[in-house]
Structure formats: C-alpha cells, structure tokens
C-alpha cells in the first residue's frame, strides 16, 4: 500500500496492514475511508478458519475454506457493502476481518458468527480437524494487527488445551495463549530439571492426575491401576524431585511443568511435520 496505489481490495488492504506493508498511517486511514470505514472509529474483529498447525496447507486446501469465510463476511453490513475480495491467508488457513460501527454491535454479532462458522465447518470435506479462531474486538491500525494474530493464537492454544473445541474465542483462551507463548520461549528451561528425574510411569501418572482434576480414584480408573499404585507413583515424584502434590506451591509447579511438557511436545511435532 503506497501513494501510487489507485485501487485496493479489502483483502489487499488488511493483508498490507498485518504484514506492515504501508508507507504511513495517514495513507492507511485514507484508503480505509475510500473503502467505506473509519480505521480509528470503527471496530474490527478477525475470524480465522484453520487446519492443524502440523499440516502442510496447499492452495486446494485453502479453497475448501472459501465458502465458510464468505459466509462470515456476509454477516457484516459494512463488509457486504464493500464487496470484492476480502479473504486473507494466515498460518494454516484463511482469515477474514469483519468491520462494524462499534464494539457493542460487533459483540452482538458473535453468537451468529459462532453458529454460522459451526454450520460451515460441518460442510467442509476434510479428514483433518478445522478450527475457528475469533480474535479480539479492536480499533485502529494496531488493533487490526492484534485481532488478526489473536484469532490465530486462540486456535494454536486450542490445539493443545481444548482439543475437542471447534470454536475458539481469544477472550476465553487468552490465558492459554499466554501460557503457550511463555512455554515455547522458556519451557525447556522450566521442565528439563524436573522431568529428567522422573520415570515414564511417574510422568504418565502425573499427567493423568492433572487431567482428572487431581482425583486419585478417577486417575486410577483411567490408567487401569489401583489407587495405591497411583499414590505410590505420586510419592515417587516427591522423593525424586522434592515436589509434593499435597503442597499447594509444589502442586502448582508440577501442574505447570506438565502443561509445559504438553506444549513442547506439540511444538516439536509441528516442527517435524513442516
């Protein structure tokens, strides 16, 4: 986007913003007015349709998402009025950015977005799970960048922490997104000291213990073990690491370490498959 640009689609406009390809902010605002909205006063929210992060997404895969993306675009009066190409690519799929006059109007639209997105995802023929990320409601140039990245971050966190969900709204996933980012950056340092002191049985029991909300009986049932064996494994964790699940602070540390392990394994799997 530069001063020599004479015509621009909404797709190209948003794409140039999220990749930072524009000469100055005044030009961005000018083109926004030409398209039919005020960058500073109106509100924006990204909705992304994404394949799993470890998938090598091809053009034909993205084409399968087109109808779903267009169905979301049709929910906004402003987007419909603008028309033309509006879909932009994201890490593992396609994304659209909706425009509304204010936050209240955008917020009121979210239930319809979720319902429509679910219906559209069910129509897509794919053997891979497709998830829908809903970004934050934002204004301004920085806000457009934020909602675009937040929609994708919600999906990335959902892949790890909420695997069964199709609709992943950033406002409900922000803590998971923050944990995910922190672990990817620092997780190896956080986990290596403790995990290297545990055997595979202790790791397996500890992971299931937290998945079962620290219920020993349910942990034993799901693992096909006796409750005494579960207690013995948790005691071995205490002996080998000095961290006791019955101590509030130690329990928090162990739970976080198991979350970090899960995130790092997922990150490694994605890297191997790309």
Phi, psi and omega in degrees: 000114179216179186294344179272354178290127182254334181215141183212138176272163178296326177300310180294322181299306181293323179298316179297325179291311186291335177263359178076026183263078175204151185287313179203164186290329179298323179293321178299316180294322180298313179294327176299315179297321179296325180284336176119022177211166179252115184302321184278327187263326180279171182242154185227146176211129181272143172230120183244143173249118189227140171280171177303147184298335182272004182270139174276096187281123181258164180306321180293332176290318179295325180300328180293341182269350188301311182298320179296316180296318180294328178294326177288318178304321184294348181281343181255126178301320182293315179298318180298318181294322180293315179066197179068190181289132182227350184277133175240156181275154172225185189313311186225034180174215181235157184220145171235152178239115181277150179238130176223165184287328180207170184296322181299316180296320179293317181297321179294337182277341187303315178303321179290324177298313181298315181297314181295316181299316178299316180298319182289321179298322180297336181277342185283127179272105180203143177271003177250147182289130177254129180246156181242122178258133177245120183280185178280160176273119189226166171228159177083169182296313178297324179297321178298318177297318182296312184295325177298311181288326181293324178298319179287321179297324179298319179292317180300317179292322180296326178302329184265312190261336182225063190300330184277345183282143174263315181267123183232105182267128185303323182295342175258351185243005188298323180294321179292321178296320179294317178298315180303312182294318180295318181292318179301323181280322188232000189299322182300319179295324183289325189262331191299321184297316183281311187295328181291346179268358183250143173280170182297324179296316180297319179297316182295316180294317182296317179298315181291326179301316179284327177295329179269019177057040174063030177262109184296318181298316180291323177301313180298317181298314183290331180269351183070033180244168172277158178297325178296321179294323177296314179298322179297317179296318179293327176291325177294327175300315179297316182296317186278333184243342185082004181253126187249125180296342180274353176261129187304311182291316178297320181298319177299316181298314181296319179297316180296320180297321179290326174296316180299318178302315180298315180296315182295322178295320178294318179297320179293321179296319179297316180298320182293327185271356180263000000 
